[in-house]
């Protein structure tokens, strides 16, 4: 049996955004949508803060001049991961409206 993921996502569902995937659990009658939206918004706020901090660090010439290349590379990777997660959460929050 093949699941119609797009249809499931359109329904009220809990979505957990992981590094490379999303876990969708249809729970229309089991989850308080307002609470779920609040949870997602808190995570969005935290990600925005992390992104601002990482972008600031990666544009700081002092940091770039002193940090080893692998540290800079790791920070860039963390920034990309957080931006991706943020985008997916923003898309998800729009589906609640």
N, C-alpha and C positions, 0 to 999 in steps of 0.2 A: 504494500500500500504506500503510495507516494503522498506526502503531506503537501498541502498548498500553503507554503510558508507566507506568501504575500497576504493571503486571506487571514491567516492566523495573526500576523502582525497588525492587520487593520483592526482586529478585535482588541478589546481590553486585555492586555497581557503584561506580565512582568518580564522585562528584558534585562538581562545582565550582559553588559558589554565587556568582553574579555579582550585580551591582547589582539588576537586575530579572528575572533568570531563573536557572535551574539547568541546567547541562550534565551529562547523565547518560551515562556510557560503561559499558555492561555489560562487565565484565572479570573475571568470576568466577574464571577459572583463571589470570589474568595479574597479579593484584594481591594483595599480602599484606594481608589484611583488618586485621590487628593494626596494621600500619604506617599504613594509611589512617585507622583510628580515632585513633591517636596524633596524626596530622596535624590531624585535625578538632578534637581536644581542645585542641591548642595554639592553634589559631585561635579556638576558643571562649574560652580563657583570655585571649587578647589582646583580643578584642572586649569581654569583661566589664571588663577594665581600662580600655579606651577609654571605655566607657559610664559607668563610675564617675567618670572624670576629666571627661567632658563634663557629666554631671549635677551634679557639684560646681561646675564653672565656671558653669553656668546657674542655680545657686541662690545664687551669690556676689553679694551686693548691690553690692559694690565693682566687680566686672566689669560687672554690668548697668548700673551708673550711668555708667561710663566708656566702654564699647564702643559703637561706632556700631551703629545698628539692623541694618544689613546683615550685620555680623559676628555679631551675636546670632542673626539668622535663619539664617545659614550653619551655625552651631554646632548649632542646633536640627535643621536638616536632616541634618547628619552624625549626630546622635544617633539620629534616626528610622531612618536607613539602617543604622546598626550594630545597632540593636535588631531590625530586620527580618532582617538577615543572621544574627544570633545565633539567632533563633527557628527559621529554616530549618535551620541547622546542628544545633541540638538535636533537631529532628525527624528529621534524617538519621541522627544518631548512635544514636537509639533503634531505628532499623530494622536496625542491625547486631546487636542483641541478640535 
